[in-house]
Amino acid sequence: MTYQAIKSALKLCTGARKSSGEPCNGTLYTCKACGATGCKQSRDDLCSDQVFNVLEHCLKCGAIGQAEPVSAGDYRPHQSWAS
Protein backbone atom coordinates (compact mmCIF):
# COMPACT_ATOMS: atom_id res chain seq x y z
CA MET A 1 0.00 0.00 0.00
CA THR A 2 1.38 3.41 -0.94
CA TYR A 3 1.79 6.41 1.35
CA GLN A 4 -0.80 8.30 -0.72
CA ALA A 5 -3.34 5.46 -0.35
CA ILE A 6 -2.85 5.34 3.41
CA LYS A 7 -3.25 9.11 3.78
CA SER A 8 -6.06 9.55 1.21
CA ALA A 9 -8.89 9.26 3.74
CA LEU A 10 -7.43 11.95 6.00
CA LYS A 11 -6.82 15.69 5.71
CA LEU A 12 -3.12 16.54 5.69
CA CYS A 13 -1.21 19.28 7.47
CA THR A 14 -0.33 22.24 5.26
CA GLY A 15 2.29 23.54 7.69
CA ALA A 16 6.01 23.70 6.95
CA ARG A 17 8.67 21.51 8.52
CA LYS A 18 10.84 23.79 10.65
CA SER A 19 14.11 22.09 9.63
CA SER A 20 13.64 22.16 5.86
CA GLY A 21 10.68 24.35 5.01
CA GLU A 22 9.17 21.42 3.11
CA PRO A 23 5.41 20.78 3.38
CA CYS A 24 4.55 18.67 6.42
CA ASN A 25 1.74 16.49 4.95
CA GLY A 26 1.20 14.88 8.36
CA THR A 27 -2.24 13.71 9.44
CA LEU A 28 -4.37 16.46 10.98
CA TYR A 29 -5.83 16.01 14.45
CA THR A 30 -8.27 18.10 16.46
CA CYS A 31 -8.03 18.41 20.23
CA LYS A 32 -11.36 17.33 21.73
CA ALA A 33 -10.65 19.54 24.75
CA CYS A 34 -9.86 22.91 23.12
CA GLY A 35 -10.65 22.48 19.41
CA ALA A 36 -7.11 23.25 18.17
CA THR A 37 -6.29 21.54 14.86
CA GLY A 38 -2.83 20.56 13.65
CA CYS A 39 -0.42 17.69 13.18
CA LYS A 40 1.31 15.36 15.62
CA GLN A 41 5.12 15.17 15.64
CA SER A 42 7.73 13.12 17.51
CA ARG A 43 9.11 16.24 19.27
CA ASP A 44 7.79 19.73 20.00
CA ASP A 45 8.33 22.53 17.47
CA LEU A 46 8.93 20.43 14.34
CA CYS A 47 6.11 21.88 12.19
CA SER A 48 4.65 25.37 11.93
CA ASP A 49 1.12 23.95 12.42
CA GLN A 50 1.95 21.31 15.07
CA VAL A 51 -0.62 20.89 17.85
CA PHE A 52 0.35 17.50 19.39
CA ASN A 53 3.53 15.69 20.34
CA VAL A 54 3.89 11.94 19.88
CA LEU A 55 2.34 11.28 23.31
CA GLU A 56 -0.84 13.12 22.20
CA HIS A 57 -0.12 16.01 24.54
CA CYS A 58 -1.90 19.11 23.17
CA LEU A 59 0.63 21.92 22.91
CA LYS A 60 -2.17 24.53 23.05
CA CYS A 61 -4.19 23.54 26.14
CA GLY A 62 -2.14 20.74 27.76
CA ALA A 63 -4.79 18.01 27.43
CA ILE A 64 -3.50 14.45 27.05
CA GLY A 65 -5.10 11.76 24.88
CA GLN A 66 -7.66 14.09 23.30
CA ALA A 67 -6.39 13.89 19.68
CA GLU A 68 -9.02 12.96 17.11
CA PRO A 69 -8.07 12.50 13.41
CA VAL A 70 -9.76 14.92 11.02
CA SER A 71 -11.21 12.96 8.10
CA ALA A 72 -11.10 14.20 4.51
CA GLY A 73 -14.85 14.84 4.52
CA ASP A 74 -14.79 16.77 7.79
CA TYR A 75 -15.23 20.46 7.03
CA ARG A 76 -16.50 21.65 10.43
CA PRO A 77 -14.48 24.88 10.45
CA HIS A 78 -15.69 25.80 6.95
CA GLN A 79 -19.33 24.79 7.43
CA SER A 80 -20.02 26.47 10.76
CA TRP A 81 -22.19 28.99 8.88
CA ALA A 82 -24.61 26.19 7.92
CA SER A 83 -25.62 25.37 11.48
C-alpha positions as CSV (number, residue, x, y, z in Angstrom):
1,M,0.0,0.0,0.0
2,T,1.4,3.4,-0.9
3,Y,1.8,6.4,1.3
4,Q,-0.8,8.3,-0.7
5,A,-3.3,5.5,-0.3
6,I,-2.8,5.3,3.4
7,K,-3.3,9.1,3.8
8,S,-6.1,9.6,1.2
9,A,-8.9,9.3,3.7
10,L,-7.4,12.0,6.0
11,K,-6.8,15.7,5.7
12,L,-3.1,16.5,5.7
13,C,-1.2,19.3,7.5
14,T,-0.3,22.2,5.3
15,G,2.3,23.5,7.7
16,A,6.0,23.7,7.0
17,R,8.7,21.5,8.5
18,K,10.8,23.8,10.7
19,S,14.1,22.1,9.6
20,S,13.6,22.2,5.9
21,G,10.7,24.4,5.0
22,E,9.2,21.4,3.1
23,P,5.4,20.8,3.4
24,C,4.5,18.7,6.4
25,N,1.7,16.5,5.0
26,G,1.2,14.9,8.4
27,T,-2.2,13.7,9.4
28,L,-4.4,16.5,11.0
29,Y,-5.8,16.0,14.5
30,T,-8.3,18.1,16.5
31,C,-8.0,18.4,20.2
32,K,-11.4,17.3,21.7
33,A,-10.6,19.5,24.8
34,C,-9.9,22.9,23.1
35,G,-10.6,22.5,19.4
36,A,-7.1,23.3,18.2
37,T,-6.3,21.5,14.9
38,G,-2.8,20.6,13.7
39,C,-0.4,17.7,13.2
40,K,1.3,15.4,15.6
41,Q,5.1,15.2,15.6
42,S,7.7,13.1,17.5
43,R,9.1,16.2,19.3
44,D,7.8,19.7,20.0
45,D,8.3,22.5,17.5
46,L,8.9,20.4,14.3
47,C,6.1,21.9,12.2
48,S,4.6,25.4,11.9
49,D,1.1,23.9,12.4
50,Q,1.9,21.3,15.1
51,V,-0.6,20.9,17.9
52,F,0.3,17.5,19.4
53,N,3.5,15.7,20.3
54,V,3.9,11.9,19.9
55,L,2.3,11.3,23.3
56,E,-0.8,13.1,22.2
57,H,-0.1,16.0,24.5
58,C,-1.9,19.1,23.2
59,L,0.6,21.9,22.9
60,K,-2.2,24.5,23.0
61,C,-4.2,23.5,26.1
62,G,-2.1,20.7,27.8
63,A,-4.8,18.0,27.4
64,I,-3.5,14.5,27.1
65,G,-5.1,11.8,24.9
66,Q,-7.7,14.1,23.3
67,A,-6.4,13.9,19.7
68,E,-9.0,13.0,17.1
69,P,-8.1,12.5,13.4
70,V,-9.8,14.9,11.0
71,S,-11.2,13.0,8.1
72,A,-11.1,14.2,4.5
73,G,-14.8,14.8,4.5
74,D,-14.8,16.8,7.8
75,Y,-15.2,20.5,7.0
76,R,-16.5,21.6,10.4
77,P,-14.5,24.9,10.4
78,H,-15.7,25.8,7.0
79,Q,-19.3,24.8,7.4
80,S,-20.0,26.5,10.8
81,W,-22.2,29.0,8.9
82,A,-24.6,26.2,7.9
83,S,-25.6,25.4,11.5
